Amino acid sequence: MMFGSWGNPDLQACSRIVDTAIDAGINLIDTADIYDDGRSEEILGKCLAGRRDQVILATKFGNPMHGDNERSGGSRRWVLKAVEESLRRLDTEWIDVYQMHRPDPDTPIEETLGALDELVQSGKIRAVGTSTFPSEGLEEAQWTAQRAGYTPPSSEQPPYSLLARHVERDVLPTCQRLGIGVVTWAPLNGGWLTGKYSGSTPPRGSRAEREPEHFDFESPYHQRKASAVAGLKTIAQEGGLTLPHLSLSFVLEHPAVTSALLGPRTVEQLGDLLGAENISLTTEALAQIDDLVKPGETINMHDAGQAPPELPLFP
């Protein structure tokens, strides 16, 4: 998501990030068509020139491109068009994991899964995934695919971090029971778990300065998050860890989690995050974390990434 105007538009800098990641053993790269309205995919396609076979390439569809609702959703019409546009921008013949970016309540899931199955059969995608689906949506997708004989989703991409633990209640157990891989997004809670947003004002030049509401500034959740981060810093220091390494290793510690997505804007930021996969937290550290942020607790439900439709009011 950080490739392009949302983060770093410099092609050479992005190429260094990709090369450093692959050389360090990272083999999954995730993007989406909506990131900078396709520019992220274009940059990534150039970065992967000559190295495409070394990675599992994942992208997503469904959110409105250029804010146009006619270019969104999970209809067969849009799925078949969106994949061609992503293949062109990524400069690849196939996508390893093609993910529904969000549930589409206006399209029957059977229609979306049918279109995705066509793409699997044609070789344009290798696997189907979901992102930020509730547990009942995961169940419905599996049941529908089984009934219709379609390729079922084999991965889910939920938000999960030390400050956003709601998926521990039902999404992660559902994925474990159904055998669905879990690729978490925002394991650093948008940068909160680097410690740089704990002050009363956003750091100059940061994304939080441009979008303060997205990082809880001037909201009742800011102080609660800042207090939790202070306590988590202490736990990290006692274990000889950085706060980002504590945060990433916590996410990876959950038995349902397959991998955690990193979102570095620079190669230096990436370097600060590498190595977390080799850390195993102690039982004592995990208990201390639970005392600060309870299992299943999310401090600000805005971090859930998807609000269910409001229940209709009955007379």
KOLDRENSE-424460 format. One record per residue (C-alpha): x, y, z; residue number from 1. Coordinates in steps of 0.02 Angstrom, whole numbers. Layout:
<recs>
<rec><X>X</X><Y>Y</Y><Z>Z</Z><nuro>NUM</nuro></rec>
...
</recs>
This chain:
<recs>
<rec><X>0</X><Y>0</Y><Z>0</Z><nuro>1</nuro></rec>
<rec><X>149</X><Y>115</Y><Z>27</Z><nuro>2</nuro></rec>
<rec><X>203</X><Y>105</Y><Z>-156</Z><nuro>3</nuro></rec>
<rec><X>142</X><Y>260</Y><Z>-245</Z><nuro>4</nuro></rec>
<rec><X>76</X><Y>427</Y><Z>-184</Z><nuro>5</nuro></rec>
<rec><X>4</X><Y>350</Y><Z>-26</Z><nuro>6</nuro></rec>
<rec><X>182</X><Y>320</Y><Z>33</Z><nuro>7</nuro></rec>
<rec><X>334</X><Y>313</Y><Z>-81</Z><nuro>8</nuro></rec>
<rec><X>315</X><Y>354</Y><Z>-267</Z><nuro>9</nuro></rec>
<rec><X>501</X><Y>327</Y><Z>-306</Z><nuro>10</nuro></rec>
<rec><X>521</X><Y>172</Y><Z>-414</Z><nuro>11</nuro></rec>
<rec><X>704</X><Y>144</Y><Z>-370</Z><nuro>12</nuro></rec>
<rec><X>668</X><Y>157</Y><Z>-183</Z><nuro>13</nuro></rec>
<rec><X>523</X><Y>34</Y><Z>-198</Z><nuro>14</nuro></rec>
<rec><X>633</X><Y>-85</Y><Z>-297</Z><nuro>15</nuro></rec>
<rec><X>761</X><Y>-83</Y><Z>-156</Z><nuro>16</nuro></rec>
<rec><X>624</X><Y>-126</Y><Z>-32</Z><nuro>17</nuro></rec>
<rec><X>565</X><Y>-274</Y><Z>-138</Z><nuro>18</nuro></rec>
<rec><X>742</X><Y>-337</Y><Z>-169</Z><nuro>19</nuro></rec>
<rec><X>788</X><Y>-323</Y><Z>15</Z><nuro>20</nuro></rec>
<rec><X>630</X><Y>-414</Y><Z>66</Z><nuro>21</nuro></rec>
<rec><X>656</X><Y>-558</Y><Z>-56</Z><nuro>22</nuro></rec>
<rec><X>840</X><Y>-573</Y><Z>-11</Z><nuro>23</nuro></rec>
<rec><X>789</X><Y>-583</Y><Z>173</Z><nuro>24</nuro></rec>
<rec><X>675</X><Y>-731</Y><Z>137</Z><nuro>25</nuro></rec>
<rec><X>507</X><Y>-644</Y><Z>120</Z><nuro>26</nuro></rec>
<rec><X>410</X><Y>-730</Y><Z>-18</Z><nuro>27</nuro></rec>
<rec><X>233</X><Y>-657</Y><Z>-7</Z><nuro>28</nuro></rec>
<rec><X>194</X><Y>-484</Y><Z>-75</Z><nuro>29</nuro></rec>
<rec><X>19</X><Y>-415</Y><Z>-57</Z><nuro>30</nuro></rec>
<rec><X>-59</X><Y>-264</Y><Z>-142</Z><nuro>31</nuro></rec>
<rec><X>-230</X><Y>-208</Y><Z>-207</Z><nuro>32</nuro></rec>
<rec><X>-300</X><Y>-124</Y><Z>-361</Z><nuro>33</nuro></rec>
<rec><X>-365</X><Y>23</Y><Z>-259</Z><nuro>34</nuro></rec>
<rec><X>-195</X><Y>70</Y><Z>-185</Z><nuro>35</nuro></rec>
<rec><X>-158</X><Y>237</Y><Z>-267</Z><nuro>36</nuro></rec>
<rec><X>-289</X><Y>187</Y><Z>-397</Z><nuro>37</nuro></rec>
<rec><X>-180</X><Y>56</Y><Z>-478</Z><nuro>38</nuro></rec>
<rec><X>-12</X><Y>143</Y><Z>-466</Z><nuro>39</nuro></rec>
<rec><X>45</X><Y>26</Y><Z>-326</Z><nuro>40</nuro></rec>
<rec><X>18</X><Y>-125</Y><Z>-439</Z><nuro>41</nuro></rec>
<rec><X>111</X><Y>-39</Y><Z>-581</Z><nuro>42</nuro></rec>
<rec><X>261</X><Y>-1</Y><Z>-472</Z><nuro>43</nuro></rec>
<rec><X>261</X><Y>-176</Y><Z>-399</Z><nuro>44</nuro></rec>
<rec><X>255</X><Y>-253</Y><Z>-572</Z><nuro>45</nuro></rec>
<rec><X>413</X><Y>-159</Y><Z>-619</Z><nuro>46</nuro></rec>
<rec><X>497</X><Y>-203</Y><Z>-454</Z><nuro>47</nuro></rec>
<rec><X>467</X><Y>-388</Y><Z>-485</Z><nuro>48</nuro></rec>
<rec><X>543</X><Y>-391</Y><Z>-659</Z><nuro>49</nuro></rec>
<rec><X>654</X><Y>-544</Y><Z>-664</Z><nuro>50</nuro></rec>
<rec><X>599</X><Y>-602</Y><Z>-490</Z><nuro>51</nuro></rec>
<rec><X>414</X><Y>-642</Y><Z>-518</Z><nuro>52</nuro></rec>
<rec><X>439</X><Y>-829</Y><Z>-493</Z><nuro>53</nuro></rec>
<rec><X>519</X><Y>-799</Y><Z>-322</Z><nuro>54</nuro></rec>
<rec><X>361</X><Y>-733</Y><Z>-238</Z><nuro>55</nuro></rec>
<rec><X>181</X><Y>-773</Y><Z>-201</Z><nuro>56</nuro></rec>
<rec><X>93</X><Y>-622</Y><Z>-274</Z><nuro>57</nuro></rec>
<rec><X>-74</X><Y>-571</Y><Z>-198</Z><nuro>58</nuro></rec>
<rec><X>-189</X><Y>-429</Y><Z>-245</Z><nuro>59</nuro></rec>
<rec><X>-368</X><Y>-379</Y><Z>-209</Z><nuro>60</nuro></rec>
<rec><X>-523</X><Y>-314</Y><Z>-296</Z><nuro>61</nuro></rec>
<rec><X>-690</X><Y>-243</Y><Z>-242</Z><nuro>62</nuro></rec>
<rec><X>-664</X><Y>-68</Y><Z>-173</Z><nuro>63</nuro></rec>
<rec><X>-712</X><Y>73</Y><Z>-295</Z><nuro>64</nuro></rec>
<rec><X>-575</X><Y>117</Y><Z>-419</Z><nuro>65</nuro></rec>
<rec><X>-556</X><Y>306</Y><Z>-437</Z><nuro>66</nuro></rec>
<rec><X>-707</X><Y>320</Y><Z>-320</Z><nuro>67</nuro></rec>
<rec><X>-820</X><Y>248</Y><Z>-456</Z><nuro>68</nuro></rec>
<rec><X>-949</X><Y>127</Y><Z>-386</Z><nuro>69</nuro></rec>
<rec><X>-974</X><Y>55</Y><Z>-562</Z><nuro>70</nuro></rec>
<rec><X>-795</X><Y>-10</Y><Z>-549</Z><nuro>71</nuro></rec>
<rec><X>-814</X><Y>-102</Y><Z>-384</Z><nuro>72</nuro></rec>
<rec><X>-895</X><Y>-247</Y><Z>-296</Z><nuro>73</nuro></rec>
<rec><X>-902</X><Y>-432</Y><Z>-326</Z><nuro>74</nuro></rec>
<rec><X>-1012</X><Y>-447</Y><Z>-481</Z><nuro>75</nuro></rec>
<rec><X>-955</X><Y>-566</Y><Z>-617</Z><nuro>76</nuro></rec>
<rec><X>-944</X><Y>-419</Y><Z>-737</Z><nuro>77</nuro></rec>
<rec><X>-823</X><Y>-324</Y><Z>-625</Z><nuro>78</nuro></rec>
<rec><X>-720</X><Y>-473</Y><Z>-565</Z><nuro>79</nuro></rec>
<rec><X>-680</X><Y>-525</Y><Z>-744</Z><nuro>80</nuro></rec>
<rec><X>-634</X><Y>-347</Y><Z>-792</Z><nuro>81</nuro></rec>
<rec><X>-539</X><Y>-305</Y><Z>-633</Z><nuro>82</nuro></rec>
<rec><X>-425</X><Y>-456</Y><Z>-647</Z><nuro>83</nuro></rec>
<rec><X>-373</X><Y>-409</Y><Z>-824</Z><nuro>84</nuro></rec>
<rec><X>-329</X><Y>-234</Y><Z>-766</Z><nuro>85</nuro></rec>
<rec><X>-228</X><Y>-301</Y><Z>-618</Z><nuro>86</nuro></rec>
<rec><X>-136</X><Y>-426</Y><Z>-729</Z><nuro>87</nuro></rec>
<rec><X>-90</X><Y>-286</Y><Z>-849</Z><nuro>88</nuro></rec>
<rec><X>-30</X><Y>-168</Y><Z>-711</Z><nuro>89</nuro></rec>
<rec><X>68</X><Y>-306</Y><Z>-623</Z><nuro>90</nuro></rec>
<rec><X>142</X><Y>-362</Y><Z>-790</Z><nuro>91</nuro></rec>
<rec><X>110</X><Y>-544</Y><Z>-748</Z><nuro>92</nuro></rec>
<rec><X>18</X><Y>-690</Y><Z>-826</Z><nuro>93</nuro></rec>
<rec><X>-57</X><Y>-749</Y><Z>-663</Z><nuro>94</nuro></rec>
<rec><X>-100</X><Y>-694</Y><Z>-486</Z><nuro>95</nuro></rec>
<rec><X>-63</X><Y>-818</Y><Z>-348</Z><nuro>96</nuro></rec>
<rec><X>-198</X><Y>-760</Y><Z>-226</Z><nuro>97</nuro></rec>
<rec><X>-343</X><Y>-651</Y><Z>-286</Z><nuro>98</nuro></rec>
<rec><X>-439</X><Y>-580</Y><Z>-138</Z><nuro>99</nuro></rec>
<rec><X>-609</X><Y>-502</Y><Z>-111</Z><nuro>100</nuro></rec>
<rec><X>-558</X><Y>-338</Y><Z>-27</Z><nuro>101</nuro></rec>
<rec><X>-719</X><Y>-326</Y><Z>73</Z><nuro>102</nuro></rec>
<rec><X>-885</X><Y>-419</Y><Z>77</Z><nuro>103</nuro></rec>
<rec><X>-1009</X><Y>-356</Y><Z>-54</Z><nuro>104</nuro></rec>
<rec><X>-1184</X><Y>-362</Y><Z>20</Z><nuro>105</nuro></rec>
<rec><X>-1260</X><Y>-313</Y><Z>-148</Z><nuro>106</nuro></rec>
<rec><X>-1195</X><Y>-466</Y><Z>-242</Z><nuro>107</nuro></rec>
<rec><X>-1234</X><Y>-648</Y><Z>-200</Z><nuro>108</nuro></rec>
<rec><X>-1074</X><Y>-733</Y><Z>-144</Z><nuro>109</nuro></rec>
<rec><X>-1112</X><Y>-875</Y><Z>-265</Z><nuro>110</nuro></rec>
<rec><X>-1094</X><Y>-754</Y><Z>-412</Z><nuro>111</nuro></rec>
<rec><X>-926</X><Y>-690</Y><Z>-350</Z><nuro>112</nuro></rec>
<rec><X>-859</X><Y>-865</Y><Z>-314</Z><nuro>113</nuro></rec>
<rec><X>-919</X><Y>-925</Y><Z>-484</Z><nuro>114</nuro></rec>
<rec><X>-822</X><Y>-788</Y><Z>-572</Z><nuro>115</nuro></rec>
<rec><X>-668</X><Y>-824</Y><Z>-468</Z><nuro>116</nuro></rec>
<rec><X>-681</X><Y>-1009</Y><Z>-507</Z><nuro>117</nuro></rec>
<rec><X>-681</X><Y>-965</Y><Z>-694</Z><nuro>118</nuro></rec>
<rec><X>-518</X><Y>-872</Y><Z>-665</Z><nuro>119</nuro></rec>
<rec><X>-442</X><Y>-1021</Y><Z>-574</Z><nuro>120</nuro></rec>
<rec><X>-493</X><Y>-1139</Y><Z>-714</Z><nuro>121</nuro></rec>
<rec><X>-418</X><Y>-1022</Y><Z>-845</Z><nuro>122</nuro></rec>
<rec><X>-254</X><Y>-1008</Y><Z>-749</Z><nuro>123</nuro></rec>
<rec><X>-265</X><Y>-820</Y><Z>-723</Z><nuro>124</nuro></rec>
<rec><X>-269</X><Y>-843</Y><Z>-534</Z><nuro>125</nuro></rec>
<rec><X>-206</X><Y>-987</Y><Z>-428</Z><nuro>126</nuro></rec>
<rec><X>-305</X><Y>-966</Y><Z>-267</Z><nuro>127</nuro></rec>
<rec><X>-452</X><Y>-866</Y><Z>-195</Z><nuro>128</nuro></rec>
<rec><X>-443</X><Y>-761</Y><Z>-38</Z><nuro>129</nuro></rec>
<rec><X>-549</X><Y>-643</Y><Z>67</Z><nuro>130</nuro></rec>
<rec><X>-507</X><Y>-489</Y><Z>168</Z><nuro>131</nuro></rec>
<rec><X>-591</X><Y>-422</Y><Z>325</Z><nuro>132</nuro></rec>
<rec><X>-734</X><Y>-546</Y><Z>317</Z><nuro>133</nuro></rec>
<rec><X>-834</X><Y>-584</Y><Z>474</Z><nuro>134</nuro></rec>
<rec><X>-837</X><Y>-764</Y><Z>533</Z><nuro>135</nuro></rec>
<rec><X>-1012</X><Y>-792</Y><Z>464</Z><nuro>136</nuro></rec>
<rec><X>-954</X><Y>-728</Y><Z>294</Z><nuro>137</nuro></rec>
<rec><X>-810</X><Y>-852</Y><Z>296</Z><nuro>138</nuro></rec>
<rec><X>-931</X><Y>-993</Y><Z>338</Z><nuro>139</nuro></rec>
<rec><X>-1052</X><Y>-941</Y><Z>200</Z><nuro>140</nuro></rec>
<rec><X>-914</X><Y>-932</Y><Z>70</Z><nuro>141</nuro></rec>
<rec><X>-851</X><Y>-1106</Y><Z>113</Z><nuro>142</nuro></rec>
<rec><X>-1024</X><Y>-1182</Y><Z>114</Z><nuro>143</nuro></rec>
<rec><X>-1073</X><Y>-1097</Y><Z>-49</Z><nuro>144</nuro></rec>
<rec><X>-914</X><Y>-1152</Y><Z>-138</Z><nuro>145</nuro></rec>
<rec><X>-937</X><Y>-1331</Y><Z>-79</Z><nuro>146</nuro></rec>
<rec><X>-1118</X><Y>-1336</Y><Z>-134</Z><nuro>147</nuro></rec>
<rec><X>-1082</X><Y>-1263</Y><Z>-306</Z><nuro>148</nuro></rec>
<rec><X>-918</X><Y>-1353</Y><Z>-337</Z><nuro>149</nuro></rec>
<rec><X>-818</X><Y>-1191</Y><Z>-344</Z><nuro>150</nuro></rec>
<rec><X>-642</X><Y>-1159</Y><Z>-282</Z><nuro>151</nuro></rec>
<rec><X>-663</X><Y>-1107</Y><Z>-100</Z><nuro>152</nuro></rec>
<rec><X>-567</X><Y>-962</Y><Z>-21</Z><nuro>153</nuro></rec>
<rec><X>-407</X><Y>-1029</Y><Z>56</Z><nuro>154</nuro></rec>
<rec><X>-350</X><Y>-872</Y><Z>146</Z><nuro>155</nuro></rec>
<rec><X>-420</X><Y>-728</Y><Z>248</Z><nuro>156</nuro></rec>
<rec><X>-337</X><Y>-560</Y><Z>277</Z><nuro>157</nuro></rec>
<rec><X>-400</X><Y>-483</Y><Z>440</Z><nuro>158</nuro></rec>
<rec><X>-334</X><Y>-335</Y><Z>540</Z><nuro>159</nuro></rec>
<rec><X>-245</X><Y>-399</Y><Z>695</Z><nuro>160</nuro></rec>
<rec><X>-127</X><Y>-315</Y><Z>817</Z><nuro>161</nuro></rec>
<rec><X>-92</X><Y>-288</Y><Z>1001</Z><nuro>162</nuro></rec>
<rec><X>-218</X><Y>-144</Y><Z>996</Z><nuro>163</nuro></rec>
<rec><X>-349</X><Y>-230</Y><Z>887</Z><nuro>164</nuro></rec>
<rec><X>-385</X><Y>-406</Y><Z>949</Z><nuro>165</nuro></rec>
<rec><X>-570</X><Y>-429</Y><Z>905</Z><nuro>166</nuro></rec>
<rec><X>-532</X><Y>-566</Y><Z>778</Z><nuro>167</nuro></rec>
<rec><X>-475</X><Y>-678</Y><Z>919</Z><nuro>168</nuro></rec>
<rec><X>-657</X><Y>-700</Y><Z>968</Z><nuro>169</nuro></rec>
<rec><X>-722</X><Y>-783</Y><Z>809</Z><nuro>170</nuro></rec>
<rec><X>-628</X><Y>-749</Y><Z>647</Z><nuro>171</nuro></rec>
<rec><X>-465</X><Y>-834</Y><Z>697</Z><nuro>172</nuro></rec>
<rec><X>-551</X><Y>-986</Y><Z>775</Z><nuro>173</nuro></rec>
<rec><X>-660</X><Y>-1002</Y><Z>620</Z><nuro>174</nuro></rec>
<rec><X>-507</X><Y>-997</Y><Z>507</Z><nuro>175</nuro></rec>
<rec><X>-423</X><Y>-1131</Y><Z>613</Z><nuro>176</nuro></rec>
<rec><X>-575</X><Y>-1243</Y><Z>606</Z><nuro>177</nuro></rec>
<rec><X>-599</X><Y>-1222</Y><Z>418</Z><nuro>178</nuro></rec>
<rec><X>-414</X><Y>-1237</Y><Z>376</Z><nuro>179</nuro></rec>
<rec><X>-403</X><Y>-1061</Y><Z>305</Z><nuro>180</nuro></rec>
<rec><X>-235</X><Y>-973</Y><Z>303</Z><nuro>181</nuro></rec>
<rec><X>-225</X><Y>-805</Y><Z>391</Z><nuro>182</nuro></rec>
<rec><X>-124</X><Y>-658</Y><Z>323</Z><nuro>183</nuro></rec>
<rec><X>-146</X><Y>-514</Y><Z>445</Z><nuro>184</nuro></rec>
<rec><X>-145</X><Y>-330</Y><Z>398</Z><nuro>185</nuro></rec>
<rec><X>-98</X><Y>-183</Y><Z>509</Z><nuro>186</nuro></rec>
<rec><X>2</X><Y>-287</Y><Z>636</Z><nuro>187</nuro></rec>
<rec><X>79</X><Y>-120</Y><Z>691</Z><nuro>188</nuro></rec>
<rec><X>-93</X><Y>-39</Y><Z>698</Z><nuro>189</nuro></rec>
<rec><X>-53</X><Y>86</Y><Z>562</Z><nuro>190</nuro></rec>
<rec><X>109</X><Y>138</Y><Z>646</Z><nuro>191</nuro></rec>
<rec><X>43</X><Y>158</Y><Z>823</Z><nuro>192</nuro></rec>
<rec><X>150</X><Y>11</Y><Z>878</Z><nuro>193</nuro></rec>
<rec><X>309</X><Y>97</Y><Z>821</Z><nuro>194</nuro></rec>
<rec><X>276</X><Y>219</Y><Z>964</Z><nuro>195</nuro></rec>
<rec><X>280</X><Y>375</Y><Z>855</Z><nuro>196</nuro></rec>
<rec><X>97</X><Y>424</Y><Z>875</Z><nuro>197</nuro></rec>
<rec><X>89</X><Y>428</Y><Z>1065</Z><nuro>198</nuro></rec>
<rec><X>117</X><Y>616</Y><Z>1077</Z><nuro>199</nuro></rec>
<rec><X>-22</X><Y>745</Y><Z>1081</Z><nuro>200</nuro></rec>
<rec><X>11</X><Y>800</Y><Z>902</Z><nuro>201</nuro></rec>
<rec><X>58</X><Y>702</Y><Z>745</Z><nuro>202</nuro></rec>
<rec><X>243</X><Y>700</Y><Z>696</Z><nuro>203</nuro></rec>
<rec><X>284</X><Y>827</Y><Z>561</Z><nuro>204</nuro></rec>
<rec><X>280</X><Y>755</Y><Z>386</Z><nuro>205</nuro></rec>
<rec><X>197</X><Y>593</Y><Z>442</Z><nuro>206</nuro></rec>
<rec><X>42</X><Y>514</Y><Z>367</Z><nuro>207</nuro></rec>
<rec><X>-43</X><Y>553</Y><Z>533</Z><nuro>208</nuro></rec>
<rec><X>-14</X><Y>738</Y><Z>502</Z><nuro>209</nuro></rec>
<rec><X>-110</X><Y>722</Y><Z>338</Z><nuro>210</nuro></rec>
<rec><X>-246</X><Y>609</Y><Z>411</Z><nuro>211</nuro></rec>
<rec><X>-252</X><Y>644</Y><Z>599</Z><nuro>212</nuro></rec>
<rec><X>-424</X><Y>567</Y><Z>621</Z><nuro>213</nuro></rec>
<rec><X>-359</X><Y>402</Y><Z>551</Z><nuro>214</nuro></rec>
<rec><X>-234</X><Y>392</Y><Z>693</Z><nuro>215</nuro></rec>
<rec><X>-352</X><Y>436</Y><Z>836</Z><nuro>216</nuro></rec>
<rec><X>-292</X><Y>614</Y><Z>862</Z><nuro>217</nuro></rec>
<rec><X>-428</X><Y>722</Y><Z>940</Z><nuro>218</nuro></rec>
<rec><X>-526</X><Y>564</Y><Z>983</Z><nuro>219</nuro></rec>
<rec><X>-564</X><Y>483</Y><Z>1151</Z><nuro>220</nuro></rec>
<rec><X>-463</X><Y>330</Y><Z>1099</Z><nuro>221</nuro></rec>
<rec><X>-297</X><Y>421</Y><Z>1085</Z><nuro>222</nuro></rec>
<rec><X>-253</X><Y>422</Y><Z>1269</Z><nuro>223</nuro></rec>
<rec><X>-307</X><Y>241</Y><Z>1292</Z><nuro>224</nuro></rec>
<rec><X>-195</X><Y>187</Y><Z>1149</Z><nuro>225</nuro></rec>
<rec><X>-51</X><Y>296</Y><Z>1211</Z><nuro>226</nuro></rec>
<rec><X>-63</X><Y>217</Y><Z>1385</Z><nuro>227</nuro></rec>
<rec><X>-65</X><Y>42</Y><Z>1311</Z><nuro>228</nuro></rec>
<rec><X>85</X><Y>81</Y><Z>1201</Z><nuro>229</nuro></rec>
<rec><X>182</X><Y>145</Y><Z>1351</Z><nuro>230</nuro></rec>
<rec><X>150</X><Y>-18</Y><Z>1443</Z><nuro>231</nuro></rec>
<rec><X>194</X><Y>-121</Y><Z>1291</Z><nuro>232</nuro></rec>
<rec><X>358</X><Y>-27</Y><Z>1272</Z><nuro>233</nuro></rec>
<rec><X>403</X><Y>-80</Y><Z>1449</Z><nuro>234</nuro></rec>
<rec><X>364</X><Y>-262</Y><Z>1411</Z><nuro>235</nuro></rec>
<rec><X>471</X><Y>-252</Y><Z>1254</Z><nuro>236</nuro></rec>
<rec><X>617</X><Y>-173</Y><Z>1345</Z><nuro>237</nuro></rec>
<rec><X>610</X><Y>-305</Y><Z>1482</Z><nuro>238</nuro></rec>
<rec><X>624</X><Y>-438</Y><Z>1348</Z><nuro>239</nuro></rec>
<rec><X>764</X><Y>-350</Y><Z>1256</Z><nuro>240</nuro></rec>
<rec><X>651</X><Y>-314</Y><Z>1107</Z><nuro>241</nuro></rec>
<rec><X>596</X><Y>-164</Y><Z>1007</Z><nuro>242</nuro></rec>
<rec><X>411</X><Y>-121</Y><Z>1013</Z><nuro>243</nuro></rec>
<rec><X>386</X><Y>-166</Y><Z>828</Z><nuro>244</nuro></rec>
<rec><X>470</X><Y>-335</Y><Z>855</Z><nuro>245</nuro></rec>
<rec><X>360</X><Y>-369</Y><Z>1007</Z><nuro>246</nuro></rec>
<rec><X>207</X><Y>-321</Y><Z>906</Z><nuro>247</nuro></rec>
<rec><X>248</X><Y>-428</Y><Z>756</Z><nuro>248</nuro></rec>
<rec><X>301</X><Y>-579</Y><Z>857</Z><nuro>249</nuro></rec>
<rec><X>138</X><Y>-568</Y><Z>957</Z><nuro>250</nuro></rec>
<rec><X>36</X><Y>-580</Y><Z>797</Z><nuro>251</nuro></rec>
<rec><X>141</X><Y>-723</Y><Z>730</Z><nuro>252</nuro></rec>
<rec><X>125</X><Y>-814</Y><Z>897</Z><nuro>253</nuro></rec>
<rec><X>-60</X><Y>-849</Y><Z>869</Z><nuro>254</nuro></rec>
<rec><X>-79</X><Y>-1027</Y><Z>800</Z><nuro>255</nuro></rec>
<rec><X>-206</X><Y>-970</Y><Z>668</Z><nuro>256</nuro></rec>
<rec><X>-90</X><Y>-842</Y><Z>590</Z><nuro>257</nuro></rec>
<rec><X>9</X><Y>-889</Y><Z>435</Z><nuro>258</nuro></rec>
<rec><X>98</X><Y>-724</Y><Z>407</Z><nuro>259</nuro></rec>
<rec><X>95</X><Y>-540</Y><Z>451</Z><nuro>260</nuro></rec>
<rec><X>101</X><Y>-404</Y><Z>318</Z><nuro>261</nuro></rec>
<rec><X>230</X><Y>-266</Y><Z>333</Z><nuro>262</nuro></rec>
<rec><X>200</X><Y>-94</Y><Z>258</Z><nuro>263</nuro></rec>
<rec><X>370</X><Y>-8</Y><Z>251</Z><nuro>264</nuro></rec>
<rec><X>387</X><Y>157</Y><Z>159</Z><nuro>265</nuro></rec>
<rec><X>577</X><Y>149</Y><Z>155</Z><nuro>266</nuro></rec>
<rec><X>708</X><Y>11</Y><Z>153</Z><nuro>267</nuro></rec>
<rec><X>767</X><Y>73</Y><Z>324</Z><nuro>268</nuro></rec>
<rec><X>594</X><Y>44</Y><Z>396</Z><nuro>269</nuro></rec>
<rec><X>595</X><Y>-131</Y><Z>323</Z><nuro>270</nuro></rec>
<rec><X>763</X><Y>-166</Y><Z>403</Z><nuro>271</nuro></rec>
<rec><X>694</X><Y>-118</Y><Z>574</Z><nuro>272</nuro></rec>
<rec><X>555</X><Y>-249</Y><Z>555</Z><nuro>273</nuro></rec>
<rec><X>651</X><Y>-398</Y><Z>489</Z><nuro>274</nuro></rec>
<rec><X>692</X><Y>-534</Y><Z>615</Z><nuro>275</nuro></rec>
<rec><X>528</X><Y>-533</Y><Z>711</Z><nuro>276</nuro></rec>
<rec><X>487</X><Y>-704</Y><Z>639</Z><nuro>277</nuro></rec>
<rec><X>629</X><Y>-778</Y><Z>742</Z><nuro>278</nuro></rec>
<rec><X>563</X><Y>-714</Y><Z>909</Z><nuro>279</nuro></rec>
<rec><X>457</X><Y>-818</Y><Z>1026</Z><nuro>280</nuro></rec>
<rec><X>371</X><Y>-727</Y><Z>1168</Z><nuro>281</nuro></rec>
<rec><X>374</X><Y>-798</Y><Z>1344</Z><nuro>282</nuro></rec>
<rec><X>216</X><Y>-850</Y><Z>1435</Z><nuro>283</nuro></rec>
<rec><X>250</X><Y>-710</Y><Z>1559</Z><nuro>284</nuro></rec>
<rec><X>260</X><Y>-579</Y><Z>1420</Z><nuro>285</nuro></rec>
<rec><X>98</X><Y>-641</Y><Z>1342</Z><nuro>286</nuro></rec>
<rec><X>11</X><Y>-631</Y><Z>1512</Z><nuro>287</nuro></rec>
<rec><X>75</X><Y>-452</Y><Z>1536</Z><nuro>288</nuro></rec>
<rec><X>7</X><Y>-406</Y><Z>1365</Z><nuro>289</nuro></rec>
<rec><X>-163</X><Y>-479</Y><Z>1409</Z><nuro>290</nuro></rec>
<rec><X>-166</X><Y>-369</Y><Z>1564</Z><nuro>291</nuro></rec>
<rec><X>-144</X><Y>-214</Y><Z>1456</Z><nuro>292</nuro></rec>
<rec><X>-261</X><Y>-259</Y><Z>1312</Z><nuro>293</nuro></rec>
<rec><X>-381</X><Y>-401</Y><Z>1350</Z><nuro>294</nuro></rec>
<rec><X>-397</X><Y>-549</Y><Z>1231</Z><nuro>295</nuro></rec>
<rec><X>-530</X><Y>-507</Y><Z>1102</Z><nuro>296</nuro></rec>
<rec><X>-523</X><Y>-320</Y><Z>1144</Z><nuro>297</nuro></rec>
<rec><X>-505</X><Y>-185</Y><Z>1012</Z><nuro>298</nuro></rec>
<rec><X>-478</X><Y>-12</Y><Z>1082</Z><nuro>299</nuro></rec>
<rec><X>-555</X><Y>79</Y><Z>933</Z><nuro>300</nuro></rec>
<rec><X>-673</X><Y>-25</Y><Z>827</Z><nuro>301</nuro></rec>
<rec><X>-631</X><Y>88</Y><Z>679</Z><nuro>302</nuro></rec>
<rec><X>-476</X><Y>-23</Y><Z>668</Z><nuro>303</nuro></rec>
<rec><X>-589</X><Y>-170</Y><Z>626</Z><nuro>304</nuro></rec>
<rec><X>-588</X><Y>-109</Y><Z>447</Z><nuro>305</nuro></rec>
<rec><X>-768</X><Y>-157</Y><Z>410</Z><nuro>306</nuro></rec>
<rec><X>-929</X><Y>-112</Y><Z>498</Z><nuro>307</nuro></rec>
<rec><X>-1075</X><Y>-231</Y><Z>473</Z><nuro>308</nuro></rec>
<rec><X>-1232</X><Y>-156</Y><Z>394</Z><nuro>309</nuro></rec>
<rec><X>-1346</X><Y>-77</Y><Z>521</Z><nuro>310</nuro></rec>
<rec><X>-1490</X><Y>-186</Y><Z>577</Z><nuro>311</nuro></rec>
<rec><X>-1656</X><Y>-125</Y><Z>511</Z><nuro>312</nuro></rec>
<rec><X>-1772</X><Y>-46</Y><Z>637</Z><nuro>313</nuro></rec>
<rec><X>-1927</X><Y>-149</Y><Z>665</Z><nuro>314</nuro></rec>
<rec><X>-2093</X><Y>-65</Y><Z>704</Z><nuro>315</nuro></rec>
</recs>
